[in-house]
Each structure stands twice: as structure tokens, then as C-alpha cells.
Amino acid sequence: MAAAQACFVNAMARADASFTTPFSYVTLIFATLYDLLIYDVWPDWVSITGAVIILGGASILAWRERRNRA
């Protein structure tokens, strides 16, 4: 995890944040898959609601930024 964090920080320093930030949202998917495959734990409604809020907010922000550029 420390190596992944170091790589992510390095990517943020070298690339545009609008390009690298969406990759951090993939960690939600991987964490859910790890819980499911390793621990056989299904996400509850609070976790799903939180993920929907986070991904929905990121989608709205990306849409708004793309609309403002045009």
C-alpha cells in the first residue's frame, strides 16, 4: 500500500490532477472486491449509498468542468 501511495503521489506531481484523480475512485471498487473475495463480506446499504454519493459527486463535477471548458 505504501508503494501504491508513493506512485500515486508521484503521478499527482507529474500529471494534471484532473487526469489522475479519477484513478483514486477505483479504490472503492477494489476495496469492495477484496472484501467480497477474501472475507466474503457484502457491502451494506450505508456503504453503497456512500459510494453512490462519492461517484455521483465526482461525475457531476467532471460534467460541469467539461461544460465550462466549451
PDB file of N, H, CA, C and O in Angstrom:
ATOM      1  N   MET A   1       0.825  -1.187   0.000  1.00  0.00           N
ATOM      2  CA  MET A   1       0.000   0.000   0.000  1.00  0.00           C
ATOM      3  C   MET A   1       0.873   1.255   0.000  1.00  0.00           C
ATOM      4  O   MET A   1       0.540   2.253  -0.640  1.00  0.00           O
ATOM      5  N   ALA A   2       1.978   1.196   0.715  1.00  0.00           N
ATOM      6  H   ALA A   2       2.249   0.386   1.235  1.00  0.00           H
ATOM      7  CA  ALA A   2       2.874   2.354   0.746  1.00  0.00           C
ATOM      8  C   ALA A   2       3.465   2.623  -0.634  1.00  0.00           C
ATOM      9  O   ALA A   2       3.614   3.778  -1.032  1.00  0.00           O
ATOM     10  N   ALA A   3       3.800   1.566  -1.362  1.00  0.00           N
ATOM     11  H   ALA A   3       3.679   0.627  -1.039  1.00  0.00           H
ATOM     12  CA  ALA A   3       4.335   1.740  -2.716  1.00  0.00           C
ATOM     13  C   ALA A   3       3.267   2.327  -3.642  1.00  0.00           C
ATOM     14  O   ALA A   3       3.568   3.185  -4.472  1.00  0.00           O
ATOM     15  N   ALA A   4       2.032   1.872  -3.503  1.00  0.00           N
ATOM     16  H   ALA A   4       1.788   1.175  -2.828  1.00  0.00           H
ATOM     17  CA  ALA A   4       0.942   2.410  -4.322  1.00  0.00           C
ATOM     18  C   ALA A   4       0.711   3.881  -4.012  1.00  0.00           C
ATOM     19  O   ALA A   4       0.469   4.679  -4.917  1.00  0.00           O
ATOM     20  N   GLN A   5       0.785   4.238  -2.744  1.00  0.00           N
ATOM     21  H   GLN A   5       0.982   3.590  -2.008  1.00  0.00           H
ATOM     22  CA  GLN A   5       0.604   5.639  -2.354  1.00  0.00           C
ATOM     23  C   GLN A   5       1.745   6.500  -2.901  1.00  0.00           C
ATOM     24  O   GLN A   5       1.511   7.620  -3.356  1.00  0.00           O
ATOM     25  N   ALA A   6       2.963   5.990  -2.861  1.00  0.00           N
ATOM     26  H   ALA A   6       3.153   5.080  -2.491  1.00  0.00           H
ATOM     27  CA  ALA A   6       4.103   6.731  -3.399  1.00  0.00           C
ATOM     28  C   ALA A   6       3.951   6.934  -4.904  1.00  0.00           C
ATOM     29  O   ALA A   6       4.257   8.009  -5.421  1.00  0.00           O
ATOM     30  N   CYS A   7       3.483   5.910  -5.602  1.00  0.00           N
ATOM     31  H   CYS A   7       3.236   5.037  -5.182  1.00  0.00           H
ATOM     32  CA  CYS A   7       3.257   6.045  -7.046  1.00  0.00           C
ATOM     33  C   CYS A   7       2.158   7.047  -7.341  1.00  0.00           C
ATOM     34  O   CYS A   7       2.265   7.822  -8.292  1.00  0.00           O
ATOM     35  N   PHE A   8       1.103   7.043  -6.539  1.00  0.00           N
ATOM     36  H   PHE A   8       1.016   6.413  -5.767  1.00  0.00           H
ATOM     37  CA  PHE A   8       0.004   7.981  -6.760  1.00  0.00           C
ATOM     38  C   PHE A   8       0.454   9.424  -6.514  1.00  0.00           C
ATOM     39  O   PHE A   8       0.103  10.323  -7.278  1.00  0.00           O
ATOM     40  N   VAL A   9       1.216   9.639  -5.471  1.00  0.00           N
ATOM     41  H   VAL A   9       1.501   8.908  -4.850  1.00  0.00           H
ATOM     42  CA  VAL A   9       1.733  10.981  -5.180  1.00  0.00           C
ATOM     43  C   VAL A   9       2.656  11.441  -6.309  1.00  0.00           C
ATOM     44  O   VAL A   9       2.612  12.600  -6.720  1.00  0.00           O
ATOM     45  N   ASN A  10       3.480  10.538  -6.801  1.00  0.00           N
ATOM     46  H   ASN A  10       3.516   9.596  -6.467  1.00  0.00           H
ATOM     47  CA  ASN A  10       4.368  10.862  -7.918  1.00  0.00           C
ATOM     48  C   ASN A  10       3.557  11.209  -9.169  1.00  0.00           C
ATOM     49  O   ASN A  10       3.910  12.137  -9.897  1.00  0.00           O
ATOM     50  N   ALA A  11       2.489  10.478  -9.419  1.00  0.00           N
ATOM     51  H   ALA A  11       2.203   9.724  -8.828  1.00  0.00           H
ATOM     52  CA  ALA A  11       1.629  10.771 -10.573  1.00  0.00           C
ATOM     53  C   ALA A  11       0.954  12.126 -10.422  1.00  0.00           C
ATOM     54  O   ALA A  11       0.830  12.870 -11.394  1.00  0.00           O
ATOM     55  N   MET A  12       0.516  12.451  -9.205  1.00  0.00           N
ATOM     56  H   MET A  12       0.617  11.846  -8.416  1.00  0.00           H
ATOM     57  CA  MET A  12      -0.117  13.751  -8.975  1.00  0.00           C
ATOM     58  C   MET A  12       0.874  14.890  -9.195  1.00  0.00           C
ATOM     59  O   MET A  12       0.489  15.966  -9.653  1.00  0.00           O
ATOM     60  N   ALA A  13       2.149  14.661  -8.873  1.00  0.00           N
ATOM     61  H   ALA A  13       2.462  13.787  -8.502  1.00  0.00           H
ATOM     62  CA  ALA A  13       3.168  15.694  -9.064  1.00  0.00           C
ATOM     63  C   ALA A  13       3.508  15.894 -10.537  1.00  0.00           C
ATOM     64  O   ALA A  13       3.864  16.997 -10.953  1.00  0.00           O
ATOM     65  N   ARG A  14       3.398  14.825 -11.325  1.00  0.00           N
ATOM     66  H   ARG A  14       3.110  13.930 -10.988  1.00  0.00           H
ATOM     67  CA  ARG A  14       3.830  14.900 -12.719  1.00  0.00           C
ATOM     68  C   ARG A  14       2.707  15.179 -13.710  1.00  0.00           C
ATOM     69  O   ARG A  14       2.956  15.752 -14.771  1.00  0.00           O
ATOM     70  N   ALA A  15       1.490  14.792 -13.390  1.00  0.00           N
ATOM     71  H   ALA A  15       1.287  14.327 -12.529  1.00  0.00           H
ATOM     72  CA  ALA A  15       0.388  14.915 -14.350  1.00  0.00           C
ATOM     73  C   ALA A  15      -0.672  15.874 -13.827  1.00  0.00           C
ATOM     74  O   ALA A  15      -0.644  16.300 -12.672  1.00  0.00           O
ATOM     75  N   ASP A  16      -1.584  16.191 -14.694  1.00  0.00           N
ATOM     76  H   ASP A  16      -1.606  15.845 -15.632  1.00  0.00           H
ATOM     77  CA  ASP A  16      -2.699  17.063 -14.332  1.00  0.00           C
ATOM     78  C   ASP A  16      -3.623  16.327 -13.355  1.00  0.00           C
ATOM     79  O   ASP A  16      -3.945  15.157 -13.560  1.00  0.00           O
ATOM     80  N   ALA A  17      -4.036  17.006 -12.314  1.00  0.00           N
ATOM     81  H   ALA A  17      -3.775  17.957 -12.147  1.00  0.00           H
ATOM     82  CA  ALA A  17      -4.878  16.378 -11.292  1.00  0.00           C
ATOM     83  C   ALA A  17      -6.205  15.903 -11.854  1.00  0.00           C
ATOM     84  O   ALA A  17      -6.756  14.909 -11.381  1.00  0.00           O
ATOM     85  N   SER A  18      -6.722  16.591 -12.848  1.00  0.00           N
ATOM     86  H   SER A  18      -6.275  17.399 -13.232  1.00  0.00           H
ATOM     87  CA  SER A  18      -7.996  16.165 -13.426  1.00  0.00           C
ATOM     88  C   SER A  18      -7.864  14.830 -14.155  1.00  0.00           C
ATOM     89  O   SER A  18      -8.862  14.139 -14.365  1.00  0.00           O
ATOM     90  N   PHE A  19      -6.643  14.461 -14.541  1.00  0.00           N
ATOM     91  H   PHE A  19      -5.833  15.022 -14.370  1.00  0.00           H
ATOM     92  CA  PHE A  19      -6.419  13.171 -15.179  1.00  0.00           C
ATOM     93  C   PHE A  19      -6.200  12.064 -14.155  1.00  0.00           C
ATOM     94  O   PHE A  19      -6.708  10.957 -14.331  1.00  0.00           O
ATOM     95  N   THR A  20      -5.456  12.339 -13.093  1.00  0.00           N
ATOM     96  H   THR A  20      -5.043  13.238 -12.950  1.00  0.00           H
ATOM     97  CA  THR A  20      -5.072  11.292 -12.152  1.00  0.00           C
ATOM     98  C   THR A  20      -6.101  11.033 -11.057  1.00  0.00           C
ATOM     99  O   THR A  20      -6.170   9.920 -10.535  1.00  0.00           O
ATOM    100  N   THR A  21      -6.890  12.020 -10.702  1.00  0.00           N
ATOM    101  H   THR A  21      -6.833  12.924 -11.126  1.00  0.00           H
ATOM    102  CA  THR A  21      -7.831  11.851  -9.595  1.00  0.00           C
ATOM    103  C   THR A  21      -8.865  10.753  -9.830  1.00  0.00           C
ATOM    104  O   THR A  21      -9.164  10.019  -8.888  1.00  0.00           O
ATOM    105  N   PRO A  22      -9.426  10.595 -11.025  1.00  0.00           N
ATOM    106  CA  PRO A  22     -10.406   9.507 -11.196  1.00  0.00           C
ATOM    107  C   PRO A  22      -9.863   8.120 -10.874  1.00  0.00           C
ATOM    108  O   PRO A  22     -10.628   7.224 -10.518  1.00  0.00           O
ATOM    109  N   PHE A  23      -8.555   7.936 -10.996  1.00  0.00           N
ATOM    110  H   PHE A  23      -7.934   8.664 -11.286  1.00  0.00           H
ATOM    111  CA  PHE A  23      -7.991   6.639 -10.659  1.00  0.00           C
ATOM    112  C   PHE A  23      -8.113   6.336  -9.171  1.00  0.00           C
ATOM    113  O   PHE A  23      -8.139   5.168  -8.780  1.00  0.00           O
ATOM    114  N   SER A  24      -8.186   7.358  -8.344  1.00  0.00           N
ATOM    115  H   SER A  24      -8.164   8.306  -8.661  1.00  0.00           H
ATOM    116  CA  SER A  24      -8.333   7.106  -6.910  1.00  0.00           C
ATOM    117  C   SER A  24      -9.718   6.562  -6.580  1.00  0.00           C
ATOM    118  O   SER A  24      -9.892   5.886  -5.567  1.00  0.00           O
ATOM    119  N   TYR A  25     -10.705   6.853  -7.427  1.00  0.00           N
ATOM    120  H   TYR A  25     -10.564   7.403  -8.250  1.00  0.00           H
ATOM    121  CA  TYR A  25     -12.049   6.327  -7.184  1.00  0.00           C
ATOM    122  C   TYR A  25     -12.136   4.826  -7.464  1.00  0.00           C
ATOM    123  O   TYR A  25     -13.058   4.159  -6.994  1.00  0.00           O
ATOM    124  N   VAL A  26     -11.194   4.304  -8.214  1.00  0.00           N
ATOM    125  H   VAL A  26     -10.445   4.846  -8.595  1.00  0.00           H
ATOM    126  CA  VAL A  26     -11.169   2.875  -8.492  1.00  0.00           C
ATOM    127  C   VAL A  26     -10.897   2.090  -7.204  1.00  0.00           C
ATOM    128  O   VAL A  26     -11.246   0.913  -7.112  1.00  0.00           O
ATOM    129  N   THR A  27     -10.285   2.726  -6.227  1.00  0.00           N
ATOM    130  H   THR A  27     -10.002   3.682  -6.301  1.00  0.00           H
ATOM    131  CA  THR A  27     -10.021   2.041  -4.959  1.00  0.00           C
ATOM    132  C   THR A  27     -11.319   1.617  -4.272  1.00  0.00           C
ATOM    133  O   THR A  27     -11.322   0.624  -3.545  1.00  0.00           O
ATOM    134  N   LEU A  28     -12.413   2.335  -4.480  1.00  0.00           N
ATOM    135  H   LEU A  28     -12.410   3.141  -5.070  1.00  0.00           H
ATOM    136  CA  LEU A  28     -13.703   1.909  -3.937  1.00  0.00           C
ATOM    137  C   LEU A  28     -14.102   0.544  -4.492  1.00  0.00           C
ATOM    138  O   LEU A  28     -14.574  -0.326  -3.760  1.00  0.00           O
ATOM    139  N   ILE A  29     -13.907   0.377  -5.778  1.00  0.00           N
ATOM    140  H   ILE A  29     -13.524   1.084  -6.373  1.00  0.00           H
ATOM    141  CA  ILE A  29     -14.266  -0.892  -6.417  1.00  0.00           C
ATOM    142  C   ILE A  29     -13.366  -2.010  -5.922  1.00  0.00           C
ATOM    143  O   ILE A  29     -13.845  -3.095  -5.592  1.00  0.00           O
ATOM    144  N   PHE A  30     -12.047  -1.751  -5.865  1.00  0.00           N
ATOM    145  H   PHE A  30     -11.658  -0.870  -6.133  1.00  0.00           H
ATOM    146  CA  PHE A  30     -11.125  -2.789  -5.420  1.00  0.00           C
ATOM    147  C   PHE A  30     -11.351  -3.159  -3.951  1.00  0.00           C
ATOM    148  O   PHE A  30     -11.283  -4.336  -3.595  1.00  0.00           O
ATOM    149  N   ALA A  31     -11.615  -2.186  -3.114  1.00  0.00           N
ATOM    150  H   ALA A  31     -11.671  -1.231  -3.403  1.00  0.00           H
ATOM    151  CA  ALA A  31     -11.867  -2.493  -1.703  1.00  0.00           C
ATOM    152  C   ALA A  31     -13.112  -3.362  -1.555  1.00  0.00           C
ATOM    153  O   ALA A  31     -13.133  -4.280  -0.736  1.00  0.00           O
ATOM    154  N   THR A  32     -14.138  -3.081  -2.335  1.00  0.00           N
ATOM    155  H   THR A  32     -14.121  -2.336  -3.000  1.00  0.00           H
ATOM    156  CA  THR A  32     -15.350  -3.887  -2.292  1.00  0.00           C
ATOM    157  C   THR A  32     -15.068  -5.308  -2.773  1.00  0.00           C
ATOM    158  O   THR A  32     -15.537  -6.277  -2.176  1.00  0.00           O
ATOM    159  N   LEU A  33     -14.298  -5.425  -3.857  1.00  0.00           N
ATOM    160  H   LEU A  33     -13.917  -4.637  -4.342  1.00  0.00           H
ATOM    161  CA  LEU A  33     -13.966  -6.760  -4.362  1.00  0.00           C
ATOM    162  C   LEU A  33     -13.109  -7.552  -3.369  1.00  0.00           C
ATOM    163  O   LEU A  33     -13.315  -8.753  -3.191  1.00  0.00           O
ATOM    164  N   TYR A  34     -12.151  -6.883  -2.725  1.00  0.00           N
ATOM    165  H   TYR A  34     -11.984  -5.908  -2.870  1.00  0.00           H
ATOM    166  CA  TYR A  34     -11.330  -7.567  -1.721  1.00  0.00           C
ATOM    167  C   TYR A  34     -12.189  -8.069  -0.567  1.00  0.00           C
ATOM    168  O   TYR A  34     -12.035  -9.208  -0.126  1.00  0.00           O
ATOM    169  N   ASP A  35     -13.086  -7.231  -0.083  1.00  0.00           N
ATOM    170  H   ASP A  35     -13.211  -6.306  -0.442  1.00  0.00           H
ATOM    171  CA  ASP A  35     -13.971  -7.662   0.999  1.00  0.00           C
ATOM    172  C   ASP A  35     -14.815  -8.856   0.580  1.00  0.00           C
ATOM    173  O   ASP A  35     -15.015  -9.796   1.350  1.00  0.00           O
ATOM    174  N   LEU A  36     -15.300  -8.804  -0.638  1.00  0.00           N
ATOM    175  H   LEU A  36     -15.137  -8.041  -1.264  1.00  0.00           H
ATOM    176  CA  LEU A  36     -16.160  -9.872  -1.118  1.00  0.00           C
ATOM    177  C   LEU A  36     -15.392 -11.174  -1.329  1.00  0.00           C
ATOM    178  O   LEU A  36     -15.840 -12.235  -0.896  1.00  0.00           O
ATOM    179  N   LEU A  37     -14.243 -11.099  -1.990  1.00  0.00           N
ATOM    180  H   LEU A  37     -13.879 -10.237  -2.342  1.00  0.00           H
ATOM    181  CA  LEU A  37     -13.495 -12.307  -2.330  1.00  0.00           C
ATOM    182  C   LEU A  37     -12.716 -12.893  -1.159  1.00  0.00           C
ATOM    183  O   LEU A  37     -12.674 -14.112  -0.994  1.00  0.00           O
ATOM    184  N   ILE A  38     -12.104 -12.045  -0.350  1.00  0.00           N
ATOM    185  H   ILE A  38     -12.138 -11.055  -0.485  1.00  0.00           H
ATOM    186  CA  ILE A  38     -11.250 -12.547   0.729  1.00  0.00           C
ATOM    187  C   ILE A  38     -12.043 -12.827   2.000  1.00  0.00           C
ATOM    188  O   ILE A  38     -11.869 -13.870   2.631  1.00  0.00           O
ATOM    189  N   TYR A  39     -12.918 -11.888   2.374  1.00  0.00           N
ATOM    190  H   TYR A  39     -13.059 -11.041   1.862  1.00  0.00           H
ATOM    191  CA  TYR A  39     -13.619 -12.003   3.648  1.00  0.00           C
ATOM    192  C   TYR A  39     -15.072 -12.417   3.508  1.00  0.00           C
ATOM    193  O   TYR A  39     -15.748 -12.634   4.513  1.00  0.00           O
ATOM    194  N   ASP A  40     -15.575 -12.533   2.264  1.00  0.00           N
ATOM    195  H   ASP A  40     -15.026 -12.357   1.447  1.00  0.00           H
ATOM    196  CA  ASP A  40     -16.966 -12.889   1.994  1.00  0.00           C
ATOM    197  C   ASP A  40     -17.937 -11.937   2.702  1.00  0.00           C
ATOM    198  O   ASP A  40     -18.937 -12.360   3.282  1.00  0.00           O
ATOM    199  N   VAL A  41     -17.613 -10.644   2.637  1.00  0.00           N
ATOM    200  H   VAL A  41     -16.801 -10.300   2.166  1.00  0.00           H
ATOM    201  CA  VAL A  41     -18.437  -9.606   3.251  1.00  0.00           C
ATOM    202  C   VAL A  41     -19.054  -8.766   2.140  1.00  0.00           C
ATOM    203  O   VAL A  41     -18.343  -8.188   1.318  1.00  0.00           O
ATOM    204  N   TRP A  42     -20.362  -8.707   2.123  1.00  0.00           N
ATOM    205  H   TRP A  42     -20.940  -9.177   2.791  1.00  0.00           H
ATOM    206  CA  TRP A  42     -21.084  -7.899   1.145  1.00  0.00           C
ATOM    207  C   TRP A  42     -21.285  -6.497   1.697  1.00  0.00           C
ATOM    208  O   TRP A  42     -21.508  -6.339   2.897  1.00  0.00           O
ATOM    209  N   PRO A  43     -21.211  -5.476   0.850  1.00  0.00           N
ATOM    210  CA  PRO A  43     -21.418  -4.109   1.335  1.00  0.00           C
ATOM    211  C   PRO A  43     -22.862  -3.901   1.791  1.00  0.00           C
ATOM    212  O   PRO A  43     -23.800  -4.411   1.178  1.00  0.00           O
ATOM    213  N   ASP A  44     -23.023  -3.152   2.865  1.00  0.00           N
ATOM    214  H   ASP A  44     -22.261  -2.738   3.363  1.00  0.00           H
ATOM    215  CA  ASP A  44     -24.366  -2.851   3.347  1.00  0.00           C
ATOM    216  C   ASP A  44     -24.896  -1.602   2.651  1.00  0.00           C
ATOM    217  O   ASP A  44     -24.213  -1.008   1.816  1.00  0.00           O
ATOM    218  N   TRP A  45     -26.100  -1.218   2.998  1.00  0.00           N
ATOM    219  H   TRP A  45     -26.655  -1.700   3.676  1.00  0.00           H
ATOM    220  CA  TRP A  45     -26.738  -0.094   2.304  1.00  0.00           C
ATOM    221  C   TRP A  45     -26.022   1.219   2.567  1.00  0.00           C
ATOM    222  O   TRP A  45     -26.039   2.106   1.713  1.00  0.00           O
ATOM    223  N   VAL A  46     -25.398   1.365   3.718  1.00  0.00           N
ATOM    224  H   VAL A  46     -25.384   0.645   4.411  1.00  0.00           H
ATOM    225  CA  VAL A  46     -24.671   2.600   4.024  1.00  0.00           C
ATOM    226  C   VAL A  46     -23.436   2.722   3.116  1.00  0.00           C
ATOM    227  O   VAL A  46     -23.143   3.800   2.600  1.00  0.00           O
ATOM    228  N   SER A  47     -22.726   1.618   2.931  1.00  0.00           N
ATOM    229  H   SER A  47     -22.964   0.742   3.350  1.00  0.00           H
ATOM    230  CA  SER A  47     -21.549   1.632   2.059  1.00  0.00           C
ATOM    231  C   SER A  47     -21.930   1.912   0.614  1.00  0.00           C
ATOM    232  O   SER A  47     -21.254   2.671  -0.080  1.00  0.00           O
ATOM    233  N   ILE A  48     -23.003   1.302   0.170  1.00  0.00           N
ATOM    234  H   ILE A  48     -23.552   0.685   0.734  1.00  0.00           H
ATOM    235  CA  ILE A  48     -23.456   1.516  -1.209  1.00  0.00           C
ATOM    236  C   ILE A  48     -23.921   2.956  -1.396  1.00  0.00           C
ATOM    237  O   ILE A  48     -23.611   3.584  -2.408  1.00  0.00           O
ATOM    238  N   THR A  49     -24.660   3.476  -0.427  1.00  0.00           N
ATOM    239  H   THR A  49     -24.911   2.966   0.396  1.00  0.00           H
ATOM    240  CA  THR A  49     -25.114   4.869  -0.509  1.00  0.00           C
ATOM    241  C   THR A  49     -23.933   5.824  -0.537  1.00  0.00           C
ATOM    242  O   THR A  49     -23.933   6.777  -1.316  1.00  0.00           O
ATOM    243  N   GLY A  50     -22.934   5.590   0.289  1.00  0.00           N
ATOM    244  H   GLY A  50     -22.934   4.816   0.922  1.00  0.00           H
ATOM    245  CA  GLY A  50     -21.745   6.437   0.308  1.00  0.00           C
ATOM    246  C   GLY A  50     -20.989   6.387  -1.009  1.00  0.00           C
ATOM    247  O   GLY A  50     -20.532   7.415  -1.507  1.00  0.00           O
ATOM    248  N   ALA A  51     -20.857   5.191  -1.576  1.00  0.00           N
ATOM    249  H   ALA A  51     -21.229   4.355  -1.172  1.00  0.00           H
ATOM    250  CA  ALA A  51     -20.171   5.057  -2.859  1.00  0.00           C
ATOM    251  C   ALA A  51     -20.930   5.777  -3.967  1.00  0.00           C
ATOM    252  O   ALA A  51     -20.323   6.413  -4.829  1.00  0.00           O
ATOM    253  N   VAL A  52     -22.251   5.677  -3.945  1.00  0.00           N
ATOM    254  H   VAL A  52     -22.744   5.160  -3.245  1.00  0.00           H
ATOM    255  CA  VAL A  52     -23.063   6.364  -4.951  1.00  0.00           C
ATOM    256  C   VAL A  52     -22.912   7.876  -4.814  1.00  0.00           C
ATOM    257  O   VAL A  52     -22.824   8.581  -5.819  1.00  0.00           O
ATOM    258  N   ILE A  53     -22.880   8.376  -3.594  1.00  0.00           N
ATOM    259  H   ILE A  53     -22.952   7.803  -2.777  1.00  0.00           H
ATOM    260  CA  ILE A  53     -22.710   9.817  -3.375  1.00  0.00           C
ATOM    261  C   ILE A  53     -21.335  10.276  -3.867  1.00  0.00           C
ATOM    262  O   ILE A  53     -21.230  11.297  -4.548  1.00  0.00           O
ATOM    263  N   ILE A  54     -20.297   9.536  -3.531  1.00  0.00           N
ATOM    264  H   ILE A  54     -20.383   8.707  -2.978  1.00  0.00           H
ATOM    265  CA  ILE A  54     -18.946   9.906  -3.942  1.00  0.00           C
ATOM    266  C   ILE A  54     -18.811   9.878  -5.465  1.00  0.00           C
ATOM    267  O   ILE A  54     -18.336  10.843  -6.064  1.00  0.00           O
ATOM    268  N   LEU A  55     -19.224   8.784  -6.086  1.00  0.00           N
ATOM    269  H   LEU A  55     -19.610   8.000  -5.599  1.00  0.00           H
ATOM    270  CA  LEU A  55     -19.094   8.669  -7.540  1.00  0.00           C
ATOM    271  C   LEU A  55     -20.037   9.615  -8.264  1.00  0.00           C
ATOM    272  O   LEU A  55     -19.693  10.140  -9.323  1.00  0.00           O
ATOM    273  N   GLY A  56     -21.223   9.840  -7.709  1.00  0.00           N
ATOM    274  H   GLY A  56     -21.503   9.414  -6.849  1.00  0.00           H
ATOM    275  CA  GLY A  56     -22.150  10.800  -8.313  1.00  0.00           C
ATOM    276  C   GLY A  56     -21.607  12.216  -8.256  1.00  0.00           C
ATOM    277  O   GLY A  56     -21.700  12.961  -9.232  1.00  0.00           O
ATOM    278  N   GLY A  57     -21.045  12.587  -7.127  1.00  0.00           N
ATOM    279  H   GLY A  57     -20.970  11.982  -6.334  1.00  0.00           H
ATOM    280  CA  GLY A  57     -20.460  13.919  -6.994  1.00  0.00           C
ATOM    281  C   GLY A  57     -19.289  14.123  -7.935  1.00  0.00           C
ATOM    282  O   GLY A  57     -19.143  15.191  -8.530  1.00  0.00           O
ATOM    283  N   ALA A  58     -18.454  13.102  -8.071  1.00  0.00           N
ATOM    284  H   ALA A  58     -18.573  12.235  -7.588  1.00  0.00           H
ATOM    285  CA  ALA A  58     -17.321  13.196  -8.999  1.00  0.00           C
ATOM    286  C   ALA A  58     -17.810  13.298 -10.439  1.00  0.00           C
ATOM    287  O   ALA A  58     -17.233  14.036 -11.239  1.00  0.00           O
ATOM    288  N   SER A  59     -18.856  12.574 -10.771  1.00  0.00           N
ATOM    289  H   SER A  59     -19.325  11.975 -10.122  1.00  0.00           H
ATOM    290  CA  SER A  59     -19.408  12.628 -12.128  1.00  0.00           C
ATOM    291  C   SER A  59     -19.999  13.995 -12.429  1.00  0.00           C
ATOM    292  O   SER A  59     -19.800  14.535 -13.517  1.00  0.00           O
ATOM    293  N   ILE A  60     -20.724  14.555 -11.474  1.00  0.00           N
ATOM    294  H   ILE A  60     -20.886  14.116 -10.590  1.00  0.00           H
ATOM    295  CA  ILE A  60     -21.304  15.887 -11.668  1.00  0.00           C
ATOM    296  C   ILE A  60     -20.206  16.931 -11.814  1.00  0.00           C
ATOM    297  O   ILE A  60     -20.305  17.821 -12.659  1.00  0.00           O
ATOM    298  N   LEU A  61     -19.171  16.832 -11.007  1.00  0.00           N
ATOM    299  H   LEU A  61     -19.091  16.109 -10.320  1.00  0.00           H
ATOM    300  CA  LEU A  61     -18.056  17.771 -11.096  1.00  0.00           C
ATOM    301  C   LEU A  61     -17.348  17.665 -12.448  1.00  0.00           C
ATOM    302  O   LEU A  61     -17.019  18.683 -13.057  1.00  0.00           O
ATOM    303  N   ALA A  62     -17.111  16.432 -12.920  1.00  0.00           N
ATOM    304  H   ALA A  62     -17.377  15.605 -12.426  1.00  0.00           H
ATOM    305  CA  ALA A  62     -16.463  16.248 -14.217  1.00  0.00           C
ATOM    306  C   ALA A  62     -17.336  16.797 -15.341  1.00  0.00           C
ATOM    307  O   ALA A  62     -16.831  17.436 -16.264  1.00  0.00           O
ATOM    308  N   TRP A  63     -18.632  16.554 -15.268  1.00  0.00           N
ATOM    309  H   TRP A  63     -19.042  16.035 -14.518  1.00  0.00           H
ATOM    310  CA  TRP A  63     -19.554  17.068 -16.282  1.00  0.00           C
ATOM    311  C   TRP A  63     -19.552  18.591 -16.291  1.00  0.00           C
ATOM    312  O   TRP A  63     -19.518  19.207 -17.357  1.00  0.00           O
ATOM    313  N   ARG A  64     -19.589  19.204 -15.104  1.00  0.00           N
ATOM    314  H   ARG A  64     -19.616  18.704 -14.238  1.00  0.00           H
ATOM    315  CA  ARG A  64     -19.612  20.666 -15.012  1.00  0.00           C
ATOM    316  C   ARG A  64     -18.316  21.272 -15.538  1.00  0.00           C
ATOM    317  O   ARG A  64     -18.345  22.278 -16.247  1.00  0.00           O
ATOM    318  N   GLU A  65     -17.177  20.666 -15.194  1.00  0.00           N
ATOM    319  H   GLU A  65     -17.154  19.849 -14.617  1.00  0.00           H
ATOM    320  CA  GLU A  65     -15.890  21.173 -15.681  1.00  0.00           C
ATOM    321  C   GLU A  65     -15.782  21.049 -17.189  1.00  0.00           C
ATOM    322  O   GLU A  65     -15.259  21.945 -17.851  1.00  0.00           O
ATOM    323  N   ARG A  66     -16.270  19.949 -17.735  1.00  0.00           N
ATOM    324  H   ARG A  66     -16.695  19.221 -17.197  1.00  0.00           H
ATOM    325  CA  ARG A  66     -16.207  19.770 -19.180  1.00  0.00           C
ATOM    326  C   ARG A  66     -17.119  20.774 -19.882  1.00  0.00           C
ATOM    327  O   ARG A  66     -16.775  21.287 -20.946  1.00  0.00           O
ATOM    328  N   ARG A  67     -18.282  21.054 -19.288  1.00  0.00           N
ATOM    329  H   ARG A  67     -18.561  20.637 -18.423  1.00  0.00           H
ATOM    330  CA  ARG A  67     -19.224  22.023 -19.862  1.00  0.00           C
ATOM    331  C   ARG A  67     -18.658  23.437 -19.803  1.00  0.00           C
ATOM    332  O   ARG A  67     -18.871  24.227 -20.723  1.00  0.00           O
ATOM    333  N   ASN A  68     -17.946  23.762 -18.742  1.00  0.00           N
ATOM    334  H   ASN A  68     -17.772  23.120 -17.995  1.00  0.00           H
ATOM    335  CA  ASN A  68     -17.374  25.112 -18.598  1.00  0.00           C
ATOM    336  C   ASN A  68     -16.218  25.350 -19.553  1.00  0.00           C
ATOM    337  O   ASN A  68     -15.949  26.496 -19.912  1.00  0.00           O
ATOM    338  N   ARG A  69     -15.526  24.298 -19.975  1.00  0.00           N
ATOM    339  H   ARG A  69     -15.744  23.367 -19.683  1.00  0.00           H
ATOM    340  CA  ARG A  69     -14.408  24.450 -20.915  1.00  0.00           C
ATOM    341  C   ARG A  69     -14.892  24.817 -22.309  1.00  0.00           C
ATOM    342  O   ARG A  69     -14.200  25.510 -23.055  1.00  0.00           O
ATOM    343  N   ALA A  70     -16.077  24.348 -22.652  1.00  0.00           N
ATOM    344  H   ALA A  70     -16.639  23.785 -22.046  1.00  0.00           H
ATOM    345  CA  ALA A  70     -16.588  24.576 -24.028  1.00  0.00           C
ATOM    346  C   ALA A  70     -17.108  25.971 -24.225  1.00  0.00           C
ATOM    347  O   ALA A  70     -17.565  26.311 -25.316  1.00  0.00           O
TER     348      ALA A  70
END
